[in-house]
Amino acid sequence: MVRQEDHNAILTLNRAAAADLIDLARSVVLLGCDAEVAHIAIDLSSQPEELITRLGPAIDLRTVGPLLPQRDASLSALARGMAYWHERHVFCGRCGAPTVSEQAGHQRRCSNAECGAIFFPRIDPAVIMRVEYGDKVLLARQASWAPGMHSVLAGFVELGERLEDSVRREVKEEVGLDLVDVRYFASQPWPFPASLMLGFVATAADDRIQLNTDELETARWFTREELLNSPENDVLRLSRKDSISRVLIEDWIRRE
């Protein structure tokens, strides 16, 4: 991710400046057109770091995303997700032959004429849920997260599963709680690497947590006062502000 430090915006290159780089790109994708200007993303991640840093400071999208304007953040998310998809579909999953990019980077086709399979970008649906009980909310953490980081529960949707059933299953598996109510809240694309987060609010039947230590390091109930006074340090810090997890938490805090 390349950013102009003075403007909190992605660094864009005009056609002349980008012409030489296109031939070096792992993939080239049309992101869209705005006022008759075409915006494309070129993936240079396979090139030497020296080439990238000559263009400007390289910063991961996870870090810079919260600082970007909405439009730039959306374009960056699309660019990253498409680059990830192209990188992992170089070969046909049916016959193993190389694939080629088509439709301005929005599909890949098997180069084997006898196969000819066409592949399109896919997303992985995941549920993320705020679980409440009385005047408390459930937050948990995984051992791999940054020290003190806590978030609401989340997990991927399985084949043949309704979203509401995914919520109930994940909560039961991770903390042993049954739910009496599951309500849709909002969604968020999450290109790390290619997920769609589907947010829900749920009410637990009781507050007796049975922690699954294979899934989580800790999980416990928090009060509004605790979260309002979060020190944001290695003891307790909330999820990043541009995440739907944080939106779910802050929405609960506001609901006295």
Summary of the structure (lengths in Angstrom):
residues: 256
radius of gyration: 21.4
end to end distance: 39.5
largest distance: 64.4
contacts: 725
relative contact order: 0.13
helix: 28%
strand: 32%
